Amino acid sequence: MKVGIITASLPMDTKAALRKAKELGAHGVQLWIIDNDLDPRNLTQSGREELVAHMASLGLERSALCGDIGGFTDPATVDERIARTKQMFDLCVDLRTPILTTHVGVVPDDPLSREYTGLLGAVREIAEYAANRGCCFATETGPESAEALADFLTRVNSDGARANYDPANLVMCGFDHLDGLYALRGFIVHTHAKDGIARAMIENKAVQEVPLGKGDVDFPRYLHILRDELGYSGYLTIERECGADPVADIAEAIAFLKRQPGVAR
């Protein structure tokens, strides 16, 4: 498994973030592509080609793109968000990066409800568009259990519907981050390496996300299941959404991950 960094966690412009990722020892990055220079509405064709060449010159891979524009549960905005997400998959093709991750919104409890069927239809439309372009739409874990997300993705019934596994999101929402791996077996194409305090979001604790190895994610067991039981060989992409010095926390996270069995040095 390789170690990546999501560029949104590096508080600097894109080229500086890429240089910093290389300097810190990452094998690749997940590019944040919302409301910045990499947004598909802003990045020209020549800019896309230049970005691919520049990253190659640095020896950095792209683990995925992140296109988090909010969920697909609001009927008033869903059509615009579907159209915008399709533009992101056009960018995926140009950047030769077949995985796009996002939060789709909270999956409703009742599969027969109008809200559930509306979200199902939106995600299916996007996933089919992705699959037809040789890509996949990876929903991030967190607001619902892994079992509920797995059931939802099964109902989507598309080769383009996959999962981005974030163990900390599950932990902070009170779900089992280890059992969840088995529930989403076959769907996981990308992961976020993040740590957090159990049930933090439910109990409204002041501290929720913490530096890697300092929270309630059982990383040795988690990585063992990913690698040895599920056969996952993709990226562990570090995401640090808070903290006084996220770059220092990311540097420590890279060192922490590279000490684990089965992680590339």
For each residue, the residues with C-beta under 8 A, 3 or more apart:
1: 223 226 227 232 233 234 235 236 262 263 264
2: 27 28 61 63 234 235 236 263 264
3: 25 26 27 193 235 236 237 238 254 257 258 263 264
4: 21 26 27 28 29 30 61 63 235 236 237 238
5: 9 10 21 24 26 29 30 237 238 250 254
6: 9 29 30 32 66 192 237 238 239
7: 10 14 17 18 21 29 30 31 32
8: 32 66 239
9: 5 6 238 239 240 241 246 250
10: 5 7 16 17 20 21 246 247 250
11: 246 247
12: 16 17 20
13: 16 17 37
14: 7 17 18 31 36 37 38 51
15: 18 19 54
16: 10 12 13 19 20
17: 7 10 12 13 14 20 21 29
18: 7 14 15 21 22 29 54 55 58 60
19: 15 16 22 23 58
20: 10 12 16 17 23 24 247
21: 4 5 7 10 17 18 24 26 28 29 60
22: 18 19 25 26 58 59 60
23: 19 20
24: 5 20 21 247 250 251 254
25: 3 22 254 255 258
26: 3 4 5 21 22 29 60 238 254
27: 2 3 4 60 61 235 264
28: 2 4 21 60 61 62 63 235 237
29: 4 5 6 7 17 18 21 26 55 60 61 62 63 237
30: 4 5 6 7 62 63 64 65 66 101 190 235 237
31: 7 14 38 62 64 65 66 95 97
32: 6 7 8 36 38 66
33: 36 38 39 40 43 65 66 67 88 91
34: 39 66 67 68 69
35: 39
36: 14 32 33 39 42
37: 13 14 42 43 47
38: 14 31 32 33 42 43 51 91
39: 33 34 35 36 42 43
40: 33 43 87 88 90 91
41: 87
42: 36 37 38 39
43: 33 37 38 39 40 47 48 51 91
44: 47 48
45: 48 49 94
46: 49 50
47: 37 43 44 50 51
48: 43 44 45 51 52 91 94 95
49: 45 46 52 53 94
50: 46 47 53 54
51: 14 38 43 47 48 54 55 95
52: 48 49 55 56 95 96
53: 49 50 56 57
54: 15 18 50 51 57 58
55: 18 29 51 52 58 60 61 62
56: 52 53 59 60
57: 53 54
58: 18 19 22 54 55
59: 22 56
60: 18 21 22 26 27 28 29 55 56
61: 2 4 27 28 29 55
62: 28 29 30 31 55 65 95 96 97
63: 2 4 28 29 30 99 190 234 235 237
64: 30 31 97 99 100 101 138 164 190 235 237
65: 30 31 33 62 88 91 92 95 97 99 100 101
66: 6 8 30 31 32 33 34 100 101 102
67: 33 34 84 85 88 100 101 102
68: 34 101 102 103
69: 34 81 84 85 102
70: 77 81 103 105
71: 74 103 104 105 106 119
72: 78 81 82 104 105 118 119 122 123 126
73: 78 104 105 106 108 115 118 119
74: 71 77 78
75: 78 118
76:
77: 70 74 80 81
78: 72 73 74 75 81 82 118 122
79: 82 83
80: 77 83 84
81: 69 70 72 77 78 84 85 122
82: 72 78 79 85 86 122 125 126
83: 79 80 86 87
84: 67 69 80 81 87 88
85: 67 69 81 82 88 89 100 102 126 137
86: 82 83 89 90 126 129
87: 40 41 83 84 90 91
88: 33 40 65 67 84 85 91 92 100
89: 85 86 92 93 100 126 129 130 133 135 137
90: 40 86 87 93 94 133
91: 33 38 40 43 48 65 87 88 94 95
92: 65 88 89 95 97 98 99 100 130 133 135
93: 89 90 96 133 134 135
94: 45 48 49 90 91
95: 31 48 51 52 62 65 91 92
96: 52 62 93
97: 31 62 64 65 92
98: 92 134 135 136
99: 63 64 65 92 135 136 138 162 164 189 190
100: 64 65 66 67 85 88 89 92 130 135 136 137 138
101: 30 64 65 66 67 68 138 139 140 164 190
102: 66 67 68 69 85 137 138 139 140
103: 68 70 71 139 140 142 143
104: 71 72 73 107 119 122 123 139
105: 70 71 72 73 119 143
106: 71 73 143 144
107: 104 116 119 143 144 148 149 152
108: 73 111 113 115 116 119
109: 113 148
110: 113 115 116
111: 108 116 117 151 155
112: 116 117
113: 108 109 110 116 117
114: 117 118
115: 73 108 110 118 119
116: 107 108 110 111 112 113 119 120
117: 111 112 113 114 120 121
118: 72 73 75 78 114 115 121 122
119: 71 72 73 104 105 107 108 115 116 122 123 152
120: 116 117 123 124 152 155 156
121: 117 118 124 125
122: 72 78 81 82 104 118 119 125 126
123: 72 104 119 120 126 127 137 139 152 156 161
124: 120 121 127 128 156 157 158 161
125: 82 121 122 128 129
126: 72 82 85 86 89 122 123 129 130 137 160
127: 123 124 130 131 136 137 156 158 159 160 161
128: 124 125 131 132 158 160
129: 86 89 125 126 132 133 160
130: 89 92 100 126 127 133 135 136 137 160
131: 127 128 134 135 136 158 159 160
132: 128 129 160
133: 89 90 92 93 129 130
134: 93 98 131
135: 89 92 93 98 99 100 130 131 160
136: 98 99 100 127 130 131 159 160 161 162 189
137: 85 89 100 102 123 126 127 130 160 161 162
138: 64 99 100 101 102 162 163 164 189 190
139: 101 102 103 104 123 149 152 153 161 162 163 164
140: 101 102 103 163 164 166 169 192
141: 146 149 163 164 165 166 167 169 170 180 184
142: 103 166 169 170 172 173
143: 103 105 106 107 169 173
144: 106 107 148 149 152
145: 148 149 170 175 180 183
146: 141 149 150 170 175 176 179 180 181 183 184
147: 150 151 180 183
148: 107 109 144 145 151 152
149: 107 139 141 144 145 146 152 153 163 183 184
150: 146 147 153 154 163 183 184 187
151: 111 147 148 154 155
152: 107 119 120 123 139 144 148 149 155 156
153: 139 149 150 156 161 162 163 184 187
154: 150 151 157
155: 111 120 151 152
156: 120 123 124 127 152 153 161
157: 124 154 161
158: 124 127 128 131 161
159: 127 131 136
160: 126 127 128 129 130 131 132 135 136 137
161: 123 124 127 136 137 139 153 156 157 158 187
162: 99 136 137 138 139 153 187 188 189 190
163: 138 139 140 141 149 150 153 184 187 188 189
164: 64 99 101 138 139 140 141 188 189 190 191 192
165: 141 180 181 184 188 190 191 192
166: 140 141 142 169 170 191 192 194 239
167: 141 170 171 177 180 191 192 194 195 217 222
168: 171 172 177 192 194 195 196 209 215 217
169: 140 141 142 143 166 172 173 192 194 196
170: 141 142 145 146 166 167 173 175 176 177 180
171: 167 168 174 175 177 195 196 197 198 199 200 215 216 217
172: 142 168 169 196 197 198 199 200 201 208 209
173: 142 143 169 170 199 201 202
174: 171 198 199 201 202
175: 145 146 170 171 180
176: 146 170 179 180
177: 167 168 170 171 180 181 217 218 222
178: 181 218 221 222 225
179: 146 176 182 183
180: 141 145 146 147 165 167 170 175 176 177 183 184
181: 146 165 177 178 184 185 188 222 225 226 229 230
182: 179 185 225 229
183: 145 146 147 149 150 179 180
184: 141 146 149 150 153 163 165 180 181 187 188
185: 181 182 188 230
186:
187: 150 153 161 162 163 184
188: 162 163 164 165 181 184 185 191 226 230 232 234
189: 99 136 138 162 163 164 234
190: 30 63 64 99 101 138 162 164 165 234 235 237
191: 164 165 166 167 188 226 232 234 235 236 237
192: 6 140 164 165 166 167 168 169 237 238 239
193: 3 212 236 237 238 239 253 257
194: 166 167 168 169 209 212 217 238 239 240 241
195: 167 168 171 209 210 211 212 213 214 215 216 217 219
196: 168 169 171 172 200 208 209 210 215 216 217
197: 171 172 200 205 207 208 209 210 215 216
198: 171 172 174 215 216
199: 171 172 173 174 202 203 205
200: 171 172 196 197 203 204 205 207 208 209
201: 172 173 174 204 208
202: 173 174 199
203: 199 200
204: 200 201
205: 197 199 200 208
206:
207: 197 200 210
208: 172 196 197 200 201 205 242
209: 168 172 194 195 196 197 200 215 240 241 242 243
210: 195 196 197 207 214 215
211: 195 214 215 240 243 249 252 253
212: 193 194 195 215 219 238 249 252 253 256 257
213: 195 219 253 256
214: 195 210 211
215: 168 171 195 196 197 198 209 210 211 212
216: 171 195 196 197 198
217: 167 168 171 177 194 195 196 222
218: 177 178 221 222
219: 195 212 213 222 223 256 260
220: 223 224 260
221: 178 218 224 225
222: 167 177 178 181 217 218 219 225 226
223: 1 219 220 226 227 236 260 261 262 263
224: 220 221 227 228 229 261 262
225: 178 181 182 221 222 228 229 230
226: 1 181 188 191 222 223 229 230 232
227: 1 223 224 230 231 232 233 261 262
228: 224 225 231 262
229: 181 182 224 225 226
230: 181 185 188 225 226 227
231: 227 228
232: 1 188 191 226 227
233: 1 227
234: 1 2 63 188 189 190 191
235: 1 2 3 4 27 28 30 63 64 190 191
236: 1 2 3 4 191 193 223 257 263
237: 3 4 5 6 28 29 30 63 64 190 191 192 193
238: 3 4 5 6 9 26 192 193 194 212 250 253 254 257
239: 6 8 9 166 192 193 194
240: 9 194 209 211 243 246 249 250 253
241: 9 194 209
242: 208 209 246
243: 209 211 240 246 249
244:
245: 248 249
246: 9 10 11 240 242 243 249 250
247: 10 11 20 24 250 251
248: 245 251 252
249: 211 212 240 243 245 246 252 253
250: 5 9 10 24 238 240 246 247 253 254
251: 24 247 248 254 255
252: 211 212 248 249 255 256
253: 193 211 212 213 238 240 249 250 256 257
254: 3 5 24 25 26 238 250 251 257 258
255: 25 251 252 258 259
256: 212 213 219 252 253 259 260
257: 3 193 212 236 238 253 254 260 263
258: 3 25 254 255 263 264 265
259: 255 256 263
260: 219 220 223 256 257 263
261: 223 224 227
262: 1 223 224 227 228
263: 1 2 3 223 236 257 258 259 260
264: 1 2 3 27 258
265: 258
